[in-house]
């Protein structure tokens, strides 16, 4: 292994951009992740930037499995609208309009197209 290897890069400690509870999505600059701990606004929080999570989605929006999903930072939820939103991954499973969350595979490697 290279002597300059630091780690897998799947978690990052950042200052919480707003009050967070464990399991909530958060966007800090160009980093999106899921909070691993509760944190007050500005406090340290560890974001997991990989994996599959159930994340709050836009109400009344049905999401098909496999579609690209985006973070609506103004409303702090997943959407399928690319314009003005941040690409975070793909829908790992379909979500019905009445569902509060959608299962998302975090994947910043795919271009946003927005």
NURO-60687 format. One record per residue (C-alpha): residue number from 1; z, x, y; residue in three letters. Coordinates in steps of 0.001 Angstrom, whole numbers. Each point is the difference from the previous one (the first is absolute). Layout:
<recs>
+------+---------+---------+---------+-------+
! zami !      up !    east !   north ! vexdo !
+------+---------+---------+---------+-------+
!  NUM !       Z !       X !       Y !   ALA !
...
+------+---------+---------+---------+-------+
</recs>
This chain:
<recs>
+------+---------+---------+---------+-------+
! zami !      up !    east !   north ! vexdo !
+------+---------+---------+---------+-------+
!    1 !       0 !       0 !       0 !   UNK !
!    2 !    -792 !    1238 !    3489 !   UNK !
!    3 !    2900 !    1584 !    1846 !   UNK !
!    4 !    -609 !   -2273 !    2983 !   UNK !
!    5 !     270 !   -3252 !   -2017 !   UNK !
!    6 !    2503 !   -2331 !    1682 !   UNK !
!    7 !     -78 !   -3172 !   -2079 !   UNK !
!    8 !   -2090 !   -2954 !   -1188 !   UNK !
!    9 !    -166 !   -1631 !    3451 !   UNK !
!   10 !     872 !   -3481 !   -1205 !   UNK !
!   11 !    3061 !    -447 !    2234 !   UNK !
!   12 !     691 !     885 !    3610 !   UNK !
!   13 !    3109 !    -285 !    2159 !   UNK !
!   14 !    -776 !   -1413 !    3454 !   UNK !
!   15 !    1739 !   -1732 !    2878 !   UNK !
!   16 !    -197 !   -3748 !    -651 !   UNK !
!   17 !   -2447 !   -1593 !    2461 !   UNK !
!   18 !    2105 !   -3189 !    -101 !   UNK !
!   19 !    2966 !   -1233 !   -2036 !   UNK !
!   20 !    -951 !      83 !   -3684 !   UNK !
!   21 !    1415 !   -1245 !   -3253 !   UNK !
!   22 !    -787 !    1658 !   -3297 !   UNK !
!   23 !   -3371 !   -1243 !   -1270 !   UNK !
!   24 !   -1532 !    -730 !    3402 !   UNK !
!   25 !   -3275 !    1573 !    1060 !   UNK !
!   26 !     -51 !    2233 !    3065 !   UNK !
!   27 !   -2608 !    1853 !    2018 !   UNK !
!   28 !     876 !    3233 !    1813 !   UNK !
!   29 !   -3017 !    1558 !    1711 !   UNK !
!   30 !   -2488 !     524 !   -2887 !   UNK !
!   31 !    2618 !    -383 !   -2752 !   UNK !
!   32 !     494 !   -3320 !   -1777 !   UNK !
!   33 !    2635 !    -388 !   -2649 !   UNK !
!   34 !    2664 !   -2212 !   -1482 !   UNK !
!   35 !    3584 !     560 !    1132 !   UNK !
!   36 !    2218 !    1364 !   -2746 !   UNK !
!   37 !    3192 !    -659 !    1964 !   UNK !
!   38 !    1258 !   -2269 !    2766 !   UNK !
!   39 !    -238 !    1566 !    3454 !   UNK !
!   40 !     695 !   -1000 !    3584 !   UNK !
!   41 !   -2724 !     539 !    2586 !   UNK !
!   42 !    -293 !    3761 !     517 !   UNK !
!   43 !    2195 !     913 !   -2989 !   UNK !
!   44 !   -1282 !    2096 !   -2873 !   UNK !
!   45 !   -1872 !   -1877 !   -2712 !   UNK !
!   46 !   -1865 !    1248 !   -3059 !   UNK !
!   47 !   -3443 !   -1561 !    -416 !   UNK !
!   48 !   -1709 !      -3 !   -3379 !   UNK !
!   49 !   -3716 !     489 !     679 !   UNK !
!   50 !   -1273 !    -561 !   -3542 !   UNK !
!   51 !     566 !   -2532 !   -2728 !   UNK !
!   52 !    -287 !   -3755 !    -457 !   UNK !
!   53 !    2221 !   -2325 !    2036 !   UNK !
!   54 !     376 !   -3700 !     770 !   UNK !
!   55 !    -364 !    -119 !    3787 !   UNK !
!   56 !     245 !   -2912 !    2445 !   UNK !
!   57 !   -3444 !   -1439 !     740 !   UNK !
!   58 !   -1588 !   -2200 !    2619 !   UNK !
!   59 !    1123 !   -3615 !    -624 !   UNK !
!   60 !   -2562 !   -2419 !   -1473 !   UNK !
!   61 !   -2354 !    2875 !    -858 !   UNK !
!   62 !   -1331 !     163 !   -3564 !   UNK !
!   63 !    -819 !    3566 !   -1033 !   UNK !
!   64 !   -2257 !     870 !   -2937 !   UNK !
!   65 !     853 !    2805 !   -2383 !   UNK !
!   66 !   -1683 !    3274 !     918 !   UNK !
!   67 !    -756 !    -696 !    3658 !   UNK !
!   68 !     931 !    2518 !    2660 !   UNK !
!   69 !    3119 !    -928 !    1934 !   UNK !
!   70 !    1240 !     998 !    3422 !   UNK !
!   71 !    3326 !     169 !    1842 !   UNK !
!   72 !     305 !   -2334 !    2981 !   UNK !
!   73 !    2606 !    2025 !    1885 !   UNK !
!   74 !     484 !   -2606 !    2747 !   UNK !
!   75 !    1125 !   -2555 !   -2606 !   UNK !
!   76 !    1230 !    2527 !   -2611 !   UNK !
!   77 !   -1951 !   -1393 !   -2946 !   UNK !
!   78 !   -3012 !     506 !   -2256 !   UNK !
!   79 !   -3326 !   -1567 !     931 !   UNK !
!   80 !   -3641 !     285 !   -1053 !   UNK !
!   81 !   -1152 !     300 !    3614 !   UNK !
!   82 !   -1145 !    3561 !     691 !   UNK !
!   83 !    -484 !    -313 !    3761 !   UNK !
!   84 !    2951 !    1467 !    1931 !   UNK !
!   85 !    1986 !     496 !   -3221 !   UNK !
!   86 !     852 !    3045 !   -2124 !   UNK !
!   87 !   -1471 !     410 !   -3496 !   UNK !
!   88 !    2789 !     411 !   -2590 !   UNK !
!   89 !   -1625 !    -562 !   -3398 !   UNK !
!   90 !   -1186 !   -2772 !   -2274 !   UNK !
!   91 !    1335 !   -3216 !   -1438 !   UNK !
!   92 !    1243 !     942 !   -3467 !   UNK !
!   93 !     286 !   -3676 !    -910 !   UNK !
!   94 !   -1270 !   -3207 !    1565 !   UNK !
!   95 !    2309 !   -1944 !    2310 !   UNK !
!   96 !    -209 !   -3720 !     655 !   UNK !
!   97 !     103 !   -1466 !    3495 !   UNK !
!   98 !    3543 !   -1246 !    -644 !   UNK !
!   99 !    1305 !    3403 !   -1147 !   UNK !
!  100 !    2256 !    1910 !    2402 !   UNK !
!  101 !   -1077 !    3416 !   -1316 !   UNK !
!  102 !   -2959 !    1781 !   -1529 !   UNK !
!  103 !     151 !    2841 !   -2521 !   UNK !
!  104 !   -1550 !    3051 !    1691 !   UNK !
!  105 !    -991 !    3393 !   -1371 !   UNK !
!  106 !     522 !    2394 !    2888 !   UNK !
!  107 !   -3076 !    2185 !     402 !   UNK !
!  108 !    -821 !    1669 !    3271 !   UNK !
!  109 !   -2825 !    1961 !   -1653 !   UNK !
!  110 !   -2504 !   -2823 !     446 !   UNK !
!  111 !   -1758 !    -122 !    3387 !   UNK !
!  112 !    1085 !   -2915 !    2169 !   UNK !
!  113 !   -3463 !   -1054 !    1124 !   UNK !
!  114 !    1467 !   -1338 !    3219 !   UNK !
+------+---------+---------+---------+-------+
</recs>
